[in-house]
Amino acid sequence: MTNDEMERATEFLVKQQAQFSTDLQKLTQSQSNTERTVATVVNMMSELTKTQLRMAEAQIRTETRVAELADAQKRTNETVAETNDRLNSLIVVVERYFSNGR
């Protein structure tokens, strides 16, 4: 190998090393950016999970309240039906009372 060929080979190697170093620096920066992004996503997922848990708990409370209201409505309907029957009985008694000429 001649001196000129050695210089060109050395120059090629130095350029390749410089390019490799530049590429490695870019990859390192990209990796840092990716790590920050992943950390942000992890935090967001954690907050989302907490929010979903709160919503599930609220849904359970809502379902419980709706069931309680349904039971209360059923009791109210029964009471109204009983009151209706009693009122109808009273009306019959009053109608008989007045229809007998009193």
C-alpha positions, 0 to 999 in steps of 0.5 A, spaced: 500 500 500 502 506 498 503 512 502 497 516 498 493 510 499 494 509 506 492 517 507 486 516 503 484 509 507 485 513 514 481 519 511 476 514 509 476 511 516 476 518 520 470 520 516 466 514 517 468 515 525 466 522 525 459 520 521 458 514 526 459 519 532 454 524 529 449 518 528 450 515 535 449 522 538 443 523 534 441 516 537 442 518 544 438 524 543 432 520 540 433 515 546 432 521 551 426 524 547 423 517 547 424 516 554 421 522 556 415 521 552 414 514 555 415 517 562 409 522 560 405 516 557 406 512 563 404 518 568 398 519 563 396 512 563 396 512 571 392 518 571 387 515 566 387 508 571 385 512 577 380 516 573 377 509 571 377 507 578 373 513 580 368 512 575 367 505 576 366 507 584 361 512 582 357 507 577 357 502 583 354 508 587 349 510 582 347 503 581 345 502 588 341 508 589 337 506 583 336 500 586 334 503 592 329 508 588 326 502 585 325 499 591 322 505 594 318 506 588 315 499 589 313 501 596 310 507 594 306 504 588 303 499 593 301 504 598 298 508 593 294 502 591 292 500 598 290 508 599 286 507 592 282 501 595 281 504 601 278 511 598 274 507 593 271 503 599 270 510 603 266 513 597 262 506 596 260 507 603 258 515 602 254 514 596 250 509 600 249 513 605 247 519 601 243 514 596 239 512 602 236 519 603 240 521 608 
